[in-house]
């Protein structure tokens, strides 16, 4: 991948972040968060973005497995 392509992709993903952030109050629009989002797609670890196990819940896959075992 060329440097120009990487730069293009980074700009494109940051623009996507700024469009998406309007719907998520936990994200603030600053360049640092846009860069974090561009690198790995997550900005925070709130209950919407983070791992549900940290809050004591099961993941969706684990919930489905439990339901399949009960039937």
N, C-alpha and C positions, 0 to 999 in steps of 0.2 A: 504494500500500500504506500502510495506516495505521500509526501508531506502535505501537498495541496489537498489530497483527499481527506487526510486526517483533520486538517484545519476546517475543511468544509463540513465534515461530519460533526465536529465539535460545535461549530456555529449553529448547525441545524438542530442539534439536540438541545443546546441552550435556548434557542428560540422556542422549541417545544416546551421546555420547562417554564418559560415566562407565560406561555399560553395556558399551561395546565395549572399554574399556581393560583390562578383566579378562583379555582374551585376548592382549593385546600387551604384553610386558614392557618394550618400549622406551618406552612412554608412561607418564608419571607423572601421577597425579591431582592436579593443582593448577589453580587457576582460570585461570592464564595459558594452559596447554595446552588447557583446555576452550574458552577464547575463540579461540585460534588455530584449533582444529578447527571451531568454529562459523563462522568467517569463510571458510575455504577448504578444510577437510577434511583437511589434513595437519598433523602436529605435528612430525615429524622428517624427516630425510633418510636414514634407515637403508636397508638393502638391500630391505626390504619396502615402504617408502613412497616412496623416492626414484627418481631417474632411473637406469635400468640402464646408460646410457652412461657415467656417471661411474665405474663400476666396470669398464668395458671390455667390457660385454656389449651385444648388440643388443636392441632392443625386440622385443616379440612380433610386431608387424606386420612388422618387417624380417626376422625369422627366417622368417615365413611366406612372404614375398616370395622369399627365397633358396631355400626349398624348392620353390616353384612354378617358379622358373627352372631348377632342377636336373632337374625331371621332363620 
